[in-house]
Amino acid sequence: MVQSLDGFVVISADDWEREQETLHVLQSKNLMQQIADSLETHTRGLRL
């Protein structure tokens, strides 16, 4: 749940942790490449 209070955003600890994990993945070229490679492999597998 997100609530705005005078320029502040209040989010739960679970939401904060999830956002931090997402940012970590998005900022990691290595992890993003692994995701791209996995998606390509999966897509090729669906064509067989």
N, C-alpha and C positions, 0 to 999 in steps of 0.2 A: 504494500500500500504506500502510495506517495502522497504527501501533503505539503503544500507550500505555505511557509510562514515568514512573511517579511523578508523575502530574499533567501530564505533557507529552505532546503528540501529535506524532509524527514523520511527515511526509509528504514525498513527493518534490517537487523543484522544479517539475516539470511539473504535478503535482496542485495545488500552491500557486498557480501562475499561472492554472490553469483556475478555481480557486475565486475568485480575485481578479476575473477577467473576469466570472464569473457574478454576483458581488456588485455589480460596476459596473453591469451591465445591470439587475438587480433594483432598484437604488437610483436609476435614472434614469427619471423620469416620461416623458421624451421617448422613450427607447428602448422602454419598456413600451407606450406608446401606438402606436408604429410596429408593434410585434409584434401588438397587438390589432387594428389596422387591417388588417394583412396577413392575419391569421387570418380576419377577417370577409370580406375580398375573396376569399380562397381558398374559404371555405365557400360564399359566394354562387356562385362559379364552378362548384362541384360540383353545385349545384342546377339549373344550366341544361341 
